[in-house]
Amino acid sequence: MSQRTCEGCRWFRYDMQYHGKPHGVCRRNPPVNGEFSEVHGDSMCGEWADAKISPEQAERRELVRQFAVAMVAAGSQEMVHQVWQRAAELADYEGQT
């Protein structure tokens, strides 16, 4: 997993080096008065999104996470194991297409 700083975020756009650190703008929210928020690459916030994966992959990860939480809440360990095994098979197949 990437370090959750602005520099590794999907919304960060690099502009320049400032005092030896990456500096740019955050494009998570619309510009205010025509300008995006300026941020340092080592800053952090709660809206971080991994720049290394697509929005579709991020959505899929979130759905899998929610599914896992629901399965654990259901309490059947054998069923959870079977579902995860099948999910792994489908994930392997998806990578081959």
MOPAC internal coordinates of N, CA, C and O (Angstrom, degrees):
PM7 1SCF
backbone

  N    0.0000 0     0.00 0     0.00 0    0    0    0
  C    1.4502 1     0.00 0     0.00 0    1    0    0
  C    1.5251 1   108.63 1     0.00 0    2    1    0
  O    1.2310 1   121.53 1   -37.25 1    3    2    1
  N    1.2970 1   114.69 1   142.75 1    3    2    1
  C    1.4566 1   120.71 1   177.89 1    5    3    2
  C    1.5192 1   110.91 1   -70.95 1    6    5    3
  O    1.2310 1   121.31 1   -26.47 1    7    6    5
  N    1.3179 1   115.11 1   153.53 1    7    6    5
  C    1.4568 1   118.74 1   172.87 1    9    7    6
  C    1.5221 1   107.16 1   -67.85 1   10    9    7
  O    1.2310 1   119.96 1   -43.93 1   11   10    9
  N    1.3077 1   117.67 1   136.07 1   11   10    9
  C    1.4686 1   121.65 1  -172.47 1   13   11   10
  C    1.5326 1   111.90 1   -84.08 1   14   13   11
  O    1.2310 1   121.19 1  -118.74 1   15   14   13
  N    1.3096 1   115.33 1    61.26 1   15   14   13
  C    1.4605 1   121.08 1   175.30 1   17   15   14
  C    1.5284 1   108.40 1  -112.81 1   18   17   15
  O    1.2310 1   120.78 1   -13.85 1   19   18   17
  N    1.3116 1   116.11 1   166.15 1   19   18   17
  C    1.4654 1   120.65 1  -178.58 1   21   19   18
  C    1.5279 1   112.10 1   -55.81 1   22   21   19
  O    1.2310 1   120.33 1   142.85 1   23   22   21
  N    1.3073 1   116.98 1   -37.15 1   23   22   21
  C    1.4653 1   120.62 1  -177.06 1   25   23   22
  C    1.5312 1   111.78 1   -60.25 1   26   25   23
  O    1.2310 1   119.53 1   148.74 1   27   26   25
  N    1.3311 1   118.49 1   -31.26 1   27   26   25
  C    1.4611 1   121.60 1   179.72 1   29   27   26
  C    1.5130 1   113.48 1   -96.82 1   30   29   27
  O    1.2310 1   120.24 1  -167.56 1   31   30   29
  N    1.3216 1   117.15 1    12.44 1   31   30   29
  C    1.4692 1   121.78 1  -175.31 1   33   31   30
  C    1.5308 1   111.79 1   -96.57 1   34   33   31
  O    1.2310 1   121.31 1   -35.02 1   35   34   33
  N    1.3114 1   115.11 1   144.98 1   35   34   33
  C    1.4630 1   121.77 1   177.86 1   37   35   34
  C    1.5173 1   112.26 1   -59.69 1   38   37   35
  O    1.2310 1   119.93 1   149.28 1   39   38   37
  N    1.3216 1   117.74 1   -30.72 1   39   38   37
  C    1.4668 1   121.84 1  -173.82 1   41   39   38
  C    1.5353 1   113.33 1   -85.74 1   42   41   39
  O    1.2310 1   119.47 1   170.33 1   43   42   41
  N    1.3334 1   118.62 1    -9.67 1   43   42   41
  C    1.4578 1   122.99 1  -176.73 1   45   43   42
  C    1.5244 1   110.79 1   -81.66 1   46   45   43
  O    1.2310 1   120.60 1   -47.59 1   47   46   45
  N    1.3195 1   116.45 1   132.41 1   47   46   45
  C    1.4659 1   122.28 1   174.15 1   49   47   46
  C    1.5129 1   108.37 1  -120.35 1   50   49   47
  O    1.2310 1   121.46 1   -64.53 1   51   50   49
  N    1.3367 1   114.81 1   115.47 1   51   50   49
  C    1.4542 1   121.94 1  -177.56 1   53   51   50
  C    1.5271 1   110.21 1   -64.62 1   54   53   51
  O    1.2310 1   121.27 1   -41.23 1   55   54   53
  N    1.3347 1   115.18 1   138.77 1   55   54   53
  C    1.4541 1   120.62 1   179.19 1   57   55   54
  C    1.5208 1   110.58 1  -119.03 1   58   57   55
  O    1.2310 1   120.60 1   129.56 1   59   58   57
  N    1.3541 1   116.45 1   -50.44 1   59   58   57
  C    1.4622 1   120.52 1  -176.79 1   61   59   58
  C    1.5239 1   109.54 1  -168.09 1   62   61   59
  O    1.2310 1   121.23 1    -3.87 1   63   62   61
  N    1.3201 1   115.24 1   176.13 1   63   62   61
  C    1.4601 1   121.54 1   171.21 1   65   63   62
  C    1.5176 1   107.40 1   -91.14 1   66   65   63
  O    1.2310 1   120.75 1   -44.98 1   67   66   65
  N    1.3161 1   116.16 1   135.02 1   67   66   65
  C    1.4648 1   121.21 1   178.96 1   69   67   66
  C    1.5175 1   107.20 1  -130.34 1   70   69   67
  O    1.2310 1   120.33 1   -66.73 1   71   70   69
  N    1.3238 1   116.97 1   113.27 1   71   70   69
  C    1.4710 1   122.96 1  -174.68 1   73   71   70
  C    1.5244 1   111.04 1    53.30 1   74   73   71
  O    1.2310 1   120.74 1  -138.35 1   75   74   73
  N    1.3426 1   116.18 1    41.65 1   75   74   73
  C    1.4623 1   121.33 1   176.93 1   77   75   74
  C    1.5156 1   115.04 1    78.15 1   78   77   75
  O    1.2310 1   119.66 1  -174.21 1   79   78   77
  N    1.3240 1   118.24 1     5.79 1   79   78   77
  C    1.4658 1   121.43 1  -179.54 1   81   79   78
  C    1.5236 1   109.52 1  -120.80 1   82   81   79
  O    1.2310 1   120.33 1   -32.56 1   83   82   81
  N    1.3428 1   116.97 1   147.44 1   83   82   81
  C    1.4646 1   119.01 1   176.65 1   85   83   82
  C    1.5228 1   110.72 1   -60.79 1   86   85   83
  O    1.2310 1   121.07 1   -39.93 1   87   86   85
  N    1.2964 1   115.55 1   140.07 1   87   86   85
  C    1.4588 1   121.84 1  -179.78 1   89   87   86
  C    1.5271 1   107.03 1  -135.41 1   90   89   87
  O    1.2310 1   120.18 1   -36.79 1   91   90   89
  N    1.3134 1   117.26 1   143.21 1   91   90   89
  C    1.4515 1   119.90 1   179.61 1   93   91   90
  C    1.5110 1   111.21 1  -169.53 1   94   93   91
  O    1.2310 1   121.39 1    27.92 1   95   94   93
  N    1.3338 1   114.94 1  -152.08 1   95   94   93
  C    1.4570 1   120.35 1  -179.70 1   97   95   94
  C    1.5244 1   109.43 1  -125.68 1   98   97   95
  O    1.2310 1   121.16 1   -26.10 1   99   98   97
  N    1.3191 1   115.38 1   153.90 1   99   98   97
  C    1.4583 1   122.41 1   174.78 1  101   99   98
  C    1.5230 1   107.84 1  -100.31 1  102  101   99
  O    1.2310 1   121.13 1   -55.31 1  103  102  101
  N    1.3207 1   115.45 1   124.69 1  103  102  101
  C    1.4670 1   120.03 1  -179.36 1  105  103  102
  C    1.5233 1   111.78 1  -106.57 1  106  105  103
  O    1.2310 1   120.43 1  -155.39 1  107  106  105
  N    1.3162 1   116.79 1    24.61 1  107  106  105
  C    1.4685 1   120.67 1   178.73 1  109  107  106
  C    1.5254 1   110.94 1   -68.78 1  110  109  107
  O    1.2310 1   120.52 1   140.83 1  111  110  109
  N    1.3159 1   116.61 1   -39.17 1  111  110  109
  C    1.4623 1   122.27 1  -179.16 1  113  111  110
  C    1.5237 1   109.77 1  -113.54 1  114  113  111
  O    1.2310 1   119.95 1   -21.60 1  115  114  113
  N    1.3268 1   117.70 1   158.40 1  115  114  113
  C    1.4698 1   120.32 1   178.82 1  117  115  114
  C    1.5301 1   111.32 1   -61.50 1  118  117  115
  O    1.2310 1   120.69 1   -24.93 1  119  118  117
  N    1.3221 1   116.29 1   155.07 1  119  118  117
  C    1.4633 1   118.84 1   178.66 1  121  119  118
  C    1.5324 1   111.53 1   -65.29 1  122  121  119
  O    1.2310 1   121.31 1   -32.48 1  123  122  121
  N    1.3149 1   115.11 1   147.52 1  123  122  121
  C    1.4611 1   122.26 1   175.09 1  125  123  122
  C    1.5224 1   106.79 1  -107.25 1  126  125  123
  O    1.2310 1   120.39 1   -54.12 1  127  126  125
  N    1.3195 1   116.85 1   125.88 1  127  126  125
  C    1.4626 1   121.99 1  -175.87 1  129  127  126
  C    1.5320 1   111.38 1    54.07 1  130  129  127
  O    1.2310 1   120.76 1  -143.00 1  131  130  129
  N    1.3451 1   116.15 1    37.00 1  131  130  129
  C    1.4611 1   121.48 1   177.03 1  133  131  130
  C    1.5145 1   115.24 1    79.66 1  134  133  131
  O    1.2310 1   119.62 1  -173.88 1  135  134  133
  N    1.3326 1   118.34 1     6.12 1  135  134  133
  C    1.4687 1   121.15 1  -176.66 1  137  135  134
  C    1.5221 1   110.65 1  -127.80 1  138  137  135
  O    1.2310 1   121.23 1   -41.63 1  139  138  137
  N    1.3458 1   115.26 1   138.37 1  139  138  137
  C    1.4582 1   120.05 1   172.32 1  141  139  138
  C    1.5297 1   109.11 1   -81.46 1  142  141  139
  O    1.2310 1   120.57 1   -20.77 1  143  142  141
  N    1.3221 1   116.52 1   159.23 1  143  142  141
  C    1.4656 1   121.14 1   179.48 1  145  143  142
  C    1.5213 1   110.23 1   -67.65 1  146  145  143
  O    1.2310 1   120.68 1   -48.03 1  147  146  145
  N    1.3197 1   116.30 1   131.97 1  147  146  145
  C    1.4587 1   120.68 1   176.43 1  149  147  146
  C    1.5241 1   108.82 1   -83.69 1  150  149  147
  O    1.2310 1   121.22 1   -41.84 1  151  150  149
  N    1.3539 1   115.26 1   138.16 1  151  150  149
  C    1.4650 1   120.58 1  -179.79 1  153  151  150
  C    1.5194 1   109.94 1  -141.61 1  154  153  151
  O    1.2310 1   120.97 1   -23.83 1  155  154  153
  N    1.3243 1   115.76 1   156.17 1  155  154  153
  C    1.4631 1   122.10 1   171.22 1  157  155  154
  C    1.5237 1   107.47 1   -88.17 1  158  157  155
  O    1.2310 1   120.15 1   -30.89 1  159  158  157
  N    1.3021 1   117.31 1   149.11 1  159  158  157
  C    1.4532 1   121.96 1  -178.83 1  161  159  158
  C    1.5092 1   113.79 1   -61.92 1  162  161  159
  O    1.2310 1   120.01 1   155.38 1  163  162  161
  N    1.3380 1   117.58 1   -24.62 1  163  162  161
  C    1.4639 1   119.27 1  -179.45 1  165  163  162
  C    1.5290 1   113.01 1   -96.06 1  166  165  163
  O    1.2310 1   120.24 1  -169.82 1  167  166  165
  N    1.3388 1   117.15 1    10.18 1  167  166  165
  C    1.4655 1   121.24 1   175.20 1  169  167  166
  C    1.5242 1   109.36 1   -76.46 1  170  169  167
  O    1.2310 1   120.71 1   -11.99 1  171  170  169
  N    1.3350 1   116.26 1   168.01 1  171  170  169
  C    1.4652 1   121.83 1   178.85 1  173  171  170
  C    1.5174 1   109.85 1  -140.50 1  174  173  171
  O    1.2310 1   121.16 1   -24.13 1  175  174  173
  N    1.3465 1   115.39 1   155.87 1  175  174  173
  C    1.4618 1   120.60 1   172.55 1  177  175  174
  C    1.5243 1   109.86 1  -154.39 1  178  177  175
  O    1.2310 1   120.21 1    -3.05 1  179  178  177
  N    1.3082 1   117.21 1   176.95 1  179  178  177
  C    1.4560 1   121.81 1  -178.30 1  181  179  178
  C    1.5107 1   114.29 1   -84.31 1  182  181  179
  O    1.2310 1   119.29 1   179.88 1  183  182  181
  N    1.3182 1   118.96 1    -0.12 1  183  182  181
  C    1.4620 1   122.21 1  -178.62 1  185  183  182
  C    1.5261 1   112.24 1  -103.62 1  186  185  183
  O    1.2310 1   120.16 1  -164.84 1  187  186  185
  N    1.3215 1   117.31 1    15.16 1  187  186  185
  C    1.4611 1   122.62 1  -175.55 1  189  187  186
  C    1.5192 1   111.64 1   -58.59 1  190  189  187
  O    1.2310 1   120.41 1   -42.11 1  191  190  189
  N    1.3320 1   116.83 1   137.89 1  191  190  189
  C    1.4644 1   123.68 1   175.33 1  193  191  190
  C    1.5266 1   107.90 1  -137.81 1  194  193  191
  O    1.2310 1   120.27 1   -52.73 1  195  194  193
  N    1.3094 1   117.08 1   127.27 1  195  194  193
  C    1.4629 1   123.26 1  -175.70 1  197  195  194
  C    1.5245 1   111.50 1   -56.95 1  198  197  195
  O    1.2310 1   120.39 1   -57.50 1  199  198  197
  N    1.3183 1   116.85 1   122.50 1  199  198  197
  C    1.4651 1   121.99 1  -178.88 1  201  199  198
  C    1.5242 1   112.13 1   -72.78 1  202  201  199
  O    1.2310 1   120.06 1   163.66 1  203  202  201
  N    1.3337 1   117.50 1   -16.34 1  203  202  201
  C    1.4626 1   121.01 1  -175.95 1  205  203  202
  C    1.5247 1   113.24 1   -83.62 1  206  205  203
  O    1.2310 1   120.00 1   171.58 1  207  206  205
  N    1.3349 1   117.61 1    -8.42 1  207  206  205
  C    1.4602 1   119.57 1  -179.74 1  209  207  206
  C    1.5226 1   109.82 1  -124.98 1  210  209  207
  O    1.2310 1   121.19 1   -25.05 1  211  210  209
  N    1.3143 1   115.33 1   154.95 1  211  210  209
  C    1.4634 1   120.47 1  -179.30 1  213  211  210
  C    1.5309 1   110.02 1   -77.43 1  214  213  211
  O    1.2310 1   119.98 1   -17.99 1  215  214  213
  N    1.3209 1   117.64 1   162.01 1  215  214  213
  C    1.4624 1   120.08 1   175.68 1  217  215  214
  C    1.5353 1   111.99 1   -58.09 1  218  217  215
  O    1.2310 1   120.29 1   145.77 1  219  218  217
  N    1.3317 1   117.05 1   -34.23 1  219  218  217
  C    1.4645 1   120.69 1   178.68 1  221  219  218
  C    1.5289 1   110.72 1   -65.97 1  222  221  219
  O    1.2310 1   120.33 1   137.87 1  223  222  221
  N    1.3356 1   116.98 1   -42.13 1  223  222  221
  C    1.4586 1   120.41 1   177.81 1  225  223  222
  C    1.5242 1   110.62 1   -65.35 1  226  225  223
  O    1.2310 1   120.20 1   141.29 1  227  226  225
  N    1.3155 1   117.23 1   -38.71 1  227  226  225
  C    1.4635 1   120.60 1   178.29 1  229  227  226
  C    1.5254 1   110.38 1   -63.77 1  230  229  227
  O    1.2310 1   120.59 1   139.06 1  231  230  229
  N    1.3231 1   116.47 1   -40.94 1  231  230  229
  C    1.4664 1   120.23 1   178.69 1  233  231  230
  C    1.5274 1   110.28 1   -64.74 1  234  233  231
  O    1.2310 1   120.56 1   137.68 1  235  234  233
  N    1.3253 1   116.54 1   -42.32 1  235  234  233
  C    1.4641 1   120.55 1   178.64 1  237  235  234
  C    1.5306 1   110.94 1   -62.05 1  238  237  235
  O    1.2310 1   120.26 1   137.60 1  239  238  237
  N    1.3261 1   117.11 1   -42.40 1  239  238  237
  C    1.4700 1   120.68 1   178.12 1  241  239  238
  C    1.5251 1   110.98 1   -60.42 1  242  241  239
  O    1.2310 1   120.71 1   138.25 1  243  242  241
  N    1.3243 1   116.25 1   -41.75 1  243  242  241
  C    1.4608 1   120.20 1  -179.67 1  245  243  242
  C    1.5278 1   110.74 1   -66.00 1  246  245  243
  O    1.2310 1   120.22 1   139.26 1  247  246  245
  N    1.3202 1   117.19 1   -40.74 1  247  246  245
  C    1.4679 1   119.92 1   177.41 1  249  247  246
  C    1.5209 1   111.42 1   -63.96 1  250  249  247
  O    1.2310 1   120.07 1   139.34 1  251  250  249
  N    1.3209 1   117.48 1   -40.66 1  251  250  249
  C    1.4623 1   121.08 1   177.23 1  253  251  250
  C    1.5239 1   110.14 1   -63.82 1  254  253  251
  O    1.2310 1   120.47 1   139.02 1  255  254  253
  N    1.3276 1   116.71 1   -40.98 1  255  254  253
  C    1.4648 1   120.04 1   178.66 1  257  255  254
  C    1.5220 1   111.05 1   -61.99 1  258  257  255
  O    1.2310 1   120.71 1   134.42 1  259  258  257
  N    1.3303 1   116.26 1   -45.58 1  259  258  257
  C    1.4641 1   120.00 1   179.27 1  261  259  258
  C    1.5193 1   111.46 1   -64.00 1  262  261  259
  O    1.2310 1   120.74 1   141.85 1  263  262  261
  N    1.3269 1   116.18 1   -38.15 1  263  262  261
  C    1.4576 1   121.06 1   178.10 1  265  263  262
  C    1.5297 1   110.33 1   -63.97 1  266  265  263
  O    1.2310 1   120.54 1   136.49 1  267  266  265
  N    1.3215 1   116.57 1   -43.51 1  267  266  265
  C    1.4604 1   120.89 1   179.68 1  269  267  266
  C    1.5216 1   111.11 1   -61.90 1  270  269  267
  O    1.2310 1   120.50 1   137.61 1  271  270  269
  N    1.3165 1   116.65 1   -42.39 1  271  270  269
  C    1.4585 1   120.35 1   178.59 1  273  271  270
  C    1.5276 1   110.17 1   -61.76 1  274  273  271
  O    1.2310 1   120.48 1   137.31 1  275  274  273
  N    1.3268 1   116.70 1   -42.69 1  275  274  273
  C    1.4678 1   120.65 1   179.37 1  277  275  274
  C    1.5251 1   111.23 1   -64.47 1  278  277  275
  O    1.2310 1   120.32 1   140.18 1  279  278  277
  N    1.3339 1   117.00 1   -39.82 1  279  278  277
  C    1.4673 1   120.48 1   179.45 1  281  279  278
  C    1.5237 1   111.55 1   -65.47 1  282  281  279
  O    1.2310 1   120.69 1   137.45 1  283  282  281
  N    1.3077 1   116.29 1   -42.55 1  283  282  281
  C    1.4695 1   119.89 1   178.92 1  285  283  282
  C    1.5257 1   109.47 1   -64.90 1  286  285  283
  O    1.2310 1   120.55 1   140.36 1  287  286  285
  N    1.3237 1   116.55 1   -39.64 1  287  286  285
  C    1.4617 1   120.08 1   178.73 1  289  287  286
  C    1.5270 1   111.18 1   -64.65 1  290  289  287
  O    1.2310 1   120.08 1   150.01 1  291  290  289
  N    1.3431 1   117.44 1   -29.99 1  291  290  289
  C    1.4624 1   121.17 1   178.98 1  293  291  290
  C    1.5249 1   111.18 1   -67.59 1  294  293  291
  O    1.2310 1   120.32 1   149.80 1  295  294  293
  N    1.3169 1   117.00 1   -30.20 1  295  294  293
  C    1.4578 1   121.19 1   170.59 1  297  295  294
  C    1.5115 1   117.81 1    91.32 1  298  297  295
  O    1.2310 1   118.00 1   172.41 1  299  298  297
  N    1.3184 1   121.42 1    -7.59 1  299  298  297
  C    1.4561 1   121.96 1  -178.62 1  301  299  298
  C    1.5242 1   109.93 1   -89.15 1  302  301  299
  O    1.2310 1   120.58 1   -76.07 1  303  302  301
  N    1.3250 1   116.49 1   103.93 1  303  302  301
  C    1.4703 1   120.64 1  -177.64 1  305  303  302
  C    1.5289 1   111.65 1   -64.98 1  306  305  303
  O    1.2310 1   119.89 1   140.63 1  307  306  305
  N    1.3221 1   117.81 1   -39.37 1  307  306  305
  C    1.4599 1   120.30 1   179.88 1  309  307  306
  C    1.5260 1   110.46 1   -63.98 1  310  309  307
  O    1.2310 1   120.30 1   137.42 1  311  310  309
  N    1.3318 1   117.04 1   -42.58 1  311  310  309
  C    1.4523 1   120.86 1   179.21 1  313  311  310
  C    1.5318 1   110.11 1   -65.57 1  314  313  311
  O    1.2310 1   120.36 1   138.63 1  315  314  313
  N    1.3186 1   116.92 1   -41.37 1  315  314  313
  C    1.4605 1   120.86 1   178.51 1  317  315  314
  C    1.5242 1   110.10 1   -60.03 1  318  317  315
  O    1.2310 1   120.22 1   135.07 1  319  318  317
  N    1.3353 1   117.19 1   -44.93 1  319  318  317
  C    1.4619 1   121.37 1   179.91 1  321  319  318
  C    1.5296 1   110.74 1   -61.25 1  322  321  319
  O    1.2310 1   120.03 1   135.53 1  323  322  321
  N    1.3297 1   117.55 1   -44.47 1  323  322  321
  C    1.4691 1   121.57 1  -179.61 1  325  323  322
  C    1.5254 1   111.31 1   -64.02 1  326  325  323
  O    1.2310 1   120.75 1   137.45 1  327  326  325
  N    1.3156 1   116.18 1   -42.55 1  327  326  325
  C    1.4671 1   119.57 1  -179.51 1  329  327  326
  C    1.5252 1   110.62 1   -65.04 1  330  329  327
  O    1.2310 1   120.06 1   136.10 1  331  330  329
  N    1.3353 1   117.50 1   -43.90 1  331  330  329
  C    1.4591 1   120.33 1   179.81 1  333  331  330
  C    1.5183 1   111.40 1   -65.20 1  334  333  331
  O    1.2310 1   120.58 1   143.98 1  335  334  333
  N    1.3307 1   116.50 1   -36.02 1  335  334  333
  C    1.4630 1   120.24 1   178.11 1  337  335  334
  C    1.5345 1   109.81 1   -64.10 1  338  337  335
  O    1.2310 1   120.36 1   135.83 1  339  338  337
  N    1.3052 1   116.92 1   -44.17 1  339  338  337
  C    1.4683 1   121.36 1   178.73 1  341  339  338
  C    1.5362 1   110.28 1   -65.84 1  342  341  339
  O    1.2310 1   120.29 1   138.97 1  343  342  341
  N    1.3162 1   117.04 1   -41.03 1  343  342  341
  C    1.4664 1   120.95 1   178.61 1  345  343  342
  C    1.5241 1   110.54 1   -61.13 1  346  345  343
  O    1.2310 1   120.11 1   139.55 1  347  346  345
  N    1.3246 1   117.39 1   -40.45 1  347  346  345
  C    1.4629 1   121.30 1   178.53 1  349  347  346
  C    1.5225 1   110.63 1   -64.11 1  350  349  347
  O    1.2310 1   120.25 1   140.29 1  351  350  349
  N    1.3348 1   117.13 1   -39.71 1  351  350  349
  C    1.4625 1   120.64 1   177.79 1  353  351  350
  C    1.5272 1   110.38 1   -63.20 1  354  353  351
  O    1.2310 1   120.63 1   135.60 1  355  354  353
  N    1.3228 1   116.40 1   -44.40 1  355  354  353
  C    1.4697 1   119.90 1   179.24 1  357  355  354
  C    1.5170 1   111.66 1   -65.24 1  358  357  355
  O    1.2310 1   120.11 1   141.44 1  359  358  357
  N    1.3271 1   117.39 1   -38.56 1  359  358  357
  C    1.4675 1   120.88 1   178.13 1  361  359  358
  C    1.5200 1   110.66 1   -63.72 1  362  361  359
  O    1.2310 1   120.26 1   139.10 1  363  362  361
  N    1.3419 1   117.12 1   -40.90 1  363  362  361
  C    1.4610 1   120.52 1   177.21 1  365  363  362
  C    1.5247 1   110.89 1   -63.13 1  366  365  363
  O    1.2310 1   120.74 1   138.10 1  367  366  365
  N    1.3235 1   116.19 1   -41.90 1  367  366  365
  C    1.4622 1   120.90 1   179.58 1  369  367  366
  C    1.5264 1   110.85 1   -64.49 1  370  369  367
  O    1.2310 1   120.57 1   138.06 1  371  370  369
  N    1.3390 1   116.52 1   -41.94 1  371  370  369
  C    1.4530 1   121.26 1  -178.58 1  373  371  370
  C    1.5175 1   111.49 1   -60.22 1  374  373  371
  O    1.2310 1   120.29 1   144.87 1  375  374  373
  N    1.3265 1   117.06 1   -35.13 1  375  374  373
  C    1.4666 1   121.20 1   179.31 1  377  375  374
  C    1.5152 1   113.30 1   -69.84 1  378  377  375
  O    1.2310 1   119.93 1   161.95 1  379  378  377
  N    1.3403 1   117.73 1   -18.05 1  379  378  377
  C    1.4605 1   121.69 1  -178.24 1  381  379  378
  C    1.5083 1   112.75 1   -90.53 1  382  381  379
  O    1.2310 1   120.05 1   166.95 1  383  382  381
  N    1.3187 1   117.51 1   -13.05 1  383  382  381
  C    1.4681 1   119.36 1  -176.83 1  385  383  382
  C    1.4982 1   111.90 1   -88.36 1  386  385  383
  O    1.2310 1   120.10 1   180.00 1  387  386  385

